[in-house]
Amino acid sequence: MGIDHLALFVVAGLVLNLTPGPDVLYIVTNALRSGARAGMVAALGITAGCFVHILAAAMGVSALMAASATAFTLLKWAGAAYLVWVGLRMLLARTPAPKNEPIAINSVAIDDDRESAKALKRVFFQGFWTNALNPKVALFFLAFVPQFIAPGEQHKALAFLLLGLLFNFNAMCVNIGWAAVAAWMAGRMASVQQVMHWLERVAGLMFIGFGLKLAFSDHPTT
């Protein structure tokens, strides 16, 4: 399929995904706060957001955005505002009260399931938008993936799409691993609630920092 150095591509992608950043921070925070399932849902949301950039780059939309200062700026400010909003939510979140033992009544169990589903849906879409609104992710794919496509390949868009899908699959596995490790650590903390109170504040400040950094970043062509 006109792909060069596939093994190197996989290794480089795994190393990049093991490097902590806003995505890893979001996954770990949710896993520590609400368990492995929440962390894995956060990972799936981020993966879904990454698919947006892969498809956009394969179709040339990301290249257009990279060439247009206006398009880049609009998406940049939208992504920065969303990151800051997520950070403020973390800063202002209340520490949840300790949960009581589950009550064996069907109506209560159903209500709990519905609330849990709503919470997981919120975690998923928050992770999705955190990634999808970040133009730096789109530009990363434009810079990274083409290095592994053979110069003479006639179907470059297809090769790009296949490499992007492979990168995203590997990233999803790594991110689920982050969620599992964070949930395992939470299970061995003496006081999870107190630790989460401070960790979520630190994570909120970091997300605000990521948002401000994105807001004041320059267009790559300048």
C-alpha positions as CSV (number, residue, x, y, z in Angstrom):
1,M,0.0,0.0,0.0
2,G,3.0,2.4,-0.5
3,I,3.9,2.5,3.2
4,D,7.5,2.8,4.2
5,H,9.1,1.8,7.5
6,L,5.9,0.5,9.1
7,A,7.6,-0.9,12.2
8,L,9.3,2.5,12.9
9,F,5.9,4.2,12.4
10,V,4.3,1.9,15.1
11,V,7.1,2.4,17.6
12,A,7.2,6.1,17.1
13,G,3.4,6.3,17.5
14,L,3.5,4.3,20.8
15,V,6.3,6.5,22.2
16,L,4.3,9.6,21.3
17,N,1.2,8.2,23.0
18,L,3.0,7.3,26.1
19,T,4.1,10.9,26.6
20,P,1.8,12.6,29.1
21,G,-0.3,15.5,27.6
22,P,-3.8,16.9,27.9
23,D,-5.4,13.6,26.6
24,V,-3.5,11.4,29.1
25,L,-4.3,13.9,31.9
26,Y,-8.0,13.8,31.0
27,I,-8.1,9.9,31.0
28,V,-6.1,9.6,34.2
29,T,-8.2,12.1,36.1
30,N,-11.5,10.4,35.1
31,A,-10.1,7.0,36.0
32,L,-8.9,8.1,39.4
33,R,-12.1,9.9,40.1
34,S,-14.7,7.4,38.8
35,G,-12.9,4.1,38.1
36,A,-11.6,2.2,35.1
37,R,-14.8,2.3,33.1
38,A,-14.9,6.1,33.1
39,G,-11.2,6.3,32.2
40,M,-11.8,3.9,29.3
41,V,-14.8,5.9,28.1
42,A,-12.6,9.0,28.2
43,A,-10.0,7.2,26.1
44,L,-12.7,6.2,23.6
45,G,-13.9,9.8,23.4
46,I,-10.5,11.1,22.7
47,T,-10.0,8.3,20.1
48,A,-13.2,9.4,18.4
49,G,-12.0,13.0,18.3
50,C,-8.8,11.8,16.7
51,F,-10.7,10.1,13.9
52,V,-12.0,13.6,12.9
53,H,-8.5,14.8,12.3
54,I,-7.5,11.6,10.4
55,L,-10.4,11.9,8.0
56,A,-9.9,15.6,7.6
57,A,-6.2,15.2,6.9
58,A,-6.8,12.4,4.4
59,M,-9.4,14.5,2.5
60,G,-7.1,17.6,2.5
61,V,-9.2,19.7,4.9
62,S,-6.4,19.9,7.4
63,A,-4.0,21.0,4.7
64,L,-6.4,23.8,3.8
65,M,-6.6,24.8,7.4
66,A,-2.9,24.8,7.7
67,A,-2.7,27.2,4.7
68,S,-5.5,29.5,6.0
69,A,-4.6,31.7,8.9
70,T,-8.3,32.5,9.4
71,A,-9.4,28.9,9.6
72,F,-6.6,28.0,11.9
73,T,-7.3,30.9,14.2
74,L,-11.0,30.2,14.5
75,L,-10.4,26.5,15.4
76,K,-7.6,27.5,17.7
77,W,-9.7,29.9,19.7
78,A,-12.6,27.4,19.9
79,G,-10.2,24.7,21.1
80,A,-8.6,27.0,23.6
81,A,-11.9,28.1,25.0
82,Y,-13.1,24.6,25.4
83,L,-9.9,23.5,27.2
84,V,-10.2,26.5,29.6
85,W,-13.9,25.6,30.2
86,V,-12.9,22.0,31.0
87,G,-10.2,23.3,33.4
88,L,-12.7,25.6,35.2
89,R,-15.1,22.7,35.6
90,M,-12.4,20.7,37.3
91,L,-11.4,23.6,39.5
92,L,-14.9,24.2,40.6
93,A,-16.1,20.6,40.9
94,R,-17.2,19.5,44.3
95,T,-15.7,16.5,46.0
96,P,-18.3,13.8,45.8
97,A,-19.7,12.5,49.0
98,P,-18.8,8.9,50.0
99,K,-21.2,6.5,48.4
100,N,-23.5,4.3,50.5
101,E,-23.9,0.6,50.1
102,P,-26.1,-0.2,47.1
103,I,-29.8,-0.7,47.9
104,A,-31.5,-3.8,46.4
105,I,-34.6,-2.0,45.0
106,N,-35.2,-2.1,41.3
107,S,-36.3,1.5,40.8
108,V,-33.2,2.8,42.7
109,A,-30.9,0.6,40.6
110,I,-32.5,1.8,37.4
111,D,-32.0,5.5,38.5
112,D,-28.4,4.8,39.4
113,D,-27.8,3.2,36.0
114,R,-29.3,6.1,34.2
115,E,-27.2,8.6,36.1
116,S,-24.1,6.5,35.4
117,A,-24.9,6.4,31.7
118,K,-25.4,10.2,31.6
119,A,-22.1,10.7,33.4
120,L,-20.2,8.4,31.0
121,K,-21.8,10.1,28.0
122,R,-20.6,13.4,29.4
123,V,-17.1,12.0,29.9
124,F,-17.1,10.6,26.3
125,F,-18.1,13.8,24.5
126,Q,-15.9,16.0,26.7
127,G,-13.0,13.9,25.6
128,F,-14.1,14.0,22.0
129,W,-14.4,17.8,21.8
130,T,-11.1,18.2,23.8
131,N,-9.4,16.4,20.9
132,A,-11.5,17.4,17.9
133,L,-11.3,21.1,18.6
134,N,-7.5,21.1,18.8
135,P,-5.9,22.2,15.5
136,K,-2.5,21.1,16.7
137,V,-3.6,17.5,16.4
138,A,-4.6,18.0,12.8
139,L,-1.2,19.6,12.0
140,F,0.6,16.8,13.8
141,F,-1.0,14.2,11.5
142,L,-0.1,16.4,8.5
143,A,3.5,16.5,9.6
144,F,4.0,13.0,11.0
145,V,2.1,10.5,8.8
146,P,3.3,11.6,5.3
147,Q,6.9,10.7,6.3
148,F,5.9,7.0,6.1
149,I,4.1,7.1,2.7
150,A,6.2,6.1,-0.3
151,P,6.9,9.1,-2.6
152,G,5.7,7.2,-5.7
153,E,2.4,5.9,-4.1
154,Q,-0.6,6.8,-6.4
155,H,-3.2,6.4,-3.6
156,K,-1.7,8.7,-1.0
157,A,-5.0,9.5,0.6
158,L,-5.7,5.8,1.2
159,A,-2.3,5.2,2.6
160,F,-2.7,8.2,4.9
161,L,-6.0,6.9,6.1
162,L,-4.7,3.4,6.8
163,L,-1.7,4.8,8.7
164,G,-4.0,7.1,10.6
165,L,-6.3,4.3,11.6
166,L,-3.3,2.2,12.8
167,F,-1.9,5.1,14.8
168,N,-5.4,5.7,16.4
169,F,-5.8,2.0,17.2
170,N,-2.4,1.9,18.9
171,A,-3.2,5.1,20.7
172,M,-6.5,3.7,22.0
173,C,-4.7,0.7,23.4
174,V,-2.2,2.9,25.2
175,N,-4.9,5.2,26.5
176,I,-6.9,2.3,27.9
177,G,-3.7,1.2,29.6
178,W,-3.4,4.6,31.2
179,A,-7.0,4.3,32.5
180,A,-6.4,0.8,33.9
181,V,-3.2,1.8,35.7
182,A,-4.8,4.9,37.1
183,A,-7.8,2.9,38.4
184,W,-5.5,0.4,39.9
185,M,-3.6,3.1,41.7
186,A,-6.9,4.6,43.0
187,G,-7.9,1.3,44.5
188,R,-4.7,1.3,46.6
189,M,-4.9,4.9,47.8
190,A,-5.8,5.3,51.5
191,S,-7.9,8.4,50.9
192,V,-9.0,8.6,47.3
193,Q,-11.5,11.5,47.9
194,Q,-8.9,13.7,49.5
195,V,-6.3,12.9,46.8
196,M,-8.8,13.6,44.0
197,H,-9.8,16.9,45.6
198,W,-6.3,18.2,45.0
199,L,-5.5,16.2,41.8
200,E,-8.6,17.6,40.1
201,R,-7.6,21.1,41.0
202,V,-4.1,20.6,39.6
203,A,-5.5,19.0,36.5
204,G,-7.9,22.0,36.1
205,L,-5.0,24.5,36.3
206,M,-3.1,22.4,33.7
207,F,-6.0,22.3,31.3
208,I,-6.4,26.1,31.6
209,G,-2.6,26.3,30.9
210,F,-3.0,24.1,27.9
211,G,-5.9,26.3,26.7
212,L,-3.9,29.5,27.1
213,K,-0.9,28.0,25.4
214,L,-3.0,27.0,22.4
215,A,-4.7,30.4,22.3
216,F,-1.4,32.3,22.0
217,S,0.2,29.8,19.6
218,D,1.2,31.2,16.2
219,H,0.0,29.9,12.9
220,P,2.5,27.3,11.7
221,T,3.2,29.2,8.4
222,T,4.1,32.4,10.3
